[in-house]
């Protein structure tokens, strides 16, 4: 069997099912509650029906989180106080089950799959780790292309293949996760490039940096954008100023959409990947939910650009998929309400006059 | 054994444990994440430690939801399009498991206990229903006191006893729920009285009313406030313009605080009860979490008055405890992160330089 590629995924992304959507809207108005009183929970359930093509929609469990890991040549510019080896150390922490995303995924009954798509060091085989290294980290995006277009294609393929594989093994929702010291610099460059905002509008403190380092980071993003030029497409943006895990996440999103599965988007890094996915396959957007609003300014720029409303706003900025994972019960509730609530007729409750 | 009364509850509410709080703050800074990166999740975990007096705090599951039901004499003024019998019909729906709160509580592994504290009709015995009727509905708060001070005391006692009973039978978090056609009018009056806001600032559309009915509802709340006079205490506000389920909820909150258990507060009705609880027992507030921001203006007035940040903001306005129930996984995550995440030392992850 030939592998499922990004090109395959783009070709098979369909549209939402308007019939199931209408049925869900109509059913919501028969349930024992004032019409519209469940707010976004109603919107979510209706879209889950449209995604699945079924009313009620299937409950979107279990979820699968994929944490794509990669390193960044831009670390040479001093954009973060964290040493590069933390990327590989955190991969080991994910595999051992000790990171925040492991704790949250266990609570949600979800799996965590770690995918090495570009960590600079060699990683040993481990349970829960997929070795799909495209290259050992990116080049320094402030002075040269982060990677080649061929690298981009391979990373997109890794993401699409991982998404399809997780769904084929039973996942009924996907969650975007990532790890890569320096990746908030690449994400800021992608977001500025694809939303038309300036570097200073979308560049944030990432893992927590001081004013001097933030100024340096903004200047680095500005240099990258100058090299890139205006209005690039998603592939070019990835190659020039992106990251391997960001490219893989874009493929993962489109791969999940191709399988008609809801995809919960995490914070600023996943937001950059979502912009790329929307550039390369606009229909994929309808299969995604914004899990939360990260404190990073670039995350809000993405939400505004795409007109998405986040499910959570808890002042989180960790990444790994943590905010998106925490939003999974809201997705599940949106489906369960449509499947399990009584109607005015079935419960013998009088409607308003 | 004598019953656990509201007065007993007030007498036994303690203070937060400063030692456990400090230990949780220090532990968060050793976990494998940038300091502060989990935002409100860190704040929640730290307060759970301070509530329990233990680091890590115990996981706050299972939760128990108590839905207090009562009727309202103010329906005579035409403040809602829903007929009064819907209160009792919805109680039957809760007992049968078909309401939104049943669906959400099943998802969260929580129990639902329905408490008749003032439904106007007689209710038959049923599994999951506690018959604690103080009186058959309130009087019309726009023309006379809604109930006597003695009624208030008895309803406060019911709430405190229910909270203590649920905790004694194993609940590790409590959720405020309610049902009562007309109760958003009583809640608006309580909130205006105890926050100093005007009727028009805190009176909303409740289950969904048109402009003419909203104007009538505001006028009704204004008349109630004129009768009540300025700066009442919680008991007087309850007796003059309150509701039986609101009084019971205030007792429930203080009862949970007395047992040192986190209490998740729902929307505008629960917010009115929280103001009463804060008036009668200020120390109880530290044991509560604002589950969500209801779309009702009175709910936001309560959050602002008490300086609380809601965990969810999903445009919900159903009541029943639905928004608070949906926030339970966030509470649980706050505890689990402190209990289960690896530290920089234990995971061999380098700290930032």
Interface residues (C-beta under 8 A of the other chain):
Chain A: X31 X32 X33 X34 X35 X36 X37 X38 X39 X40 X41 X80 X81 X82 X83 X85 X86 X89 X90 X92 X93 X96 X98 X99 X100 X102 X103 X104 X106 X107 X108 X207 X208 X295 X311 X312 X313 X314 X315 X316 X317 X318 X322 X326 X329 X330 X332 X333 X336 X337 X340 X341 X342 X346 X347 X348 X349 X350 X352 X353
Chain B: X31 X32 X33 X34 X35 X36 X37 X38 X39 X40 X41 X80 X81 X82 X83 X85 X86 X89 X90 X92 X93 X96 X98 X99 X100 X102 X103 X104 X106 X107 X108 X207 X208 X295 X311 X312 X313 X314 X315 X316 X317 X318 X322 X326 X329 X330 X332 X333 X336 X337 X340 X341 X342 X346 X347 X348 X349 X350 X352 X353
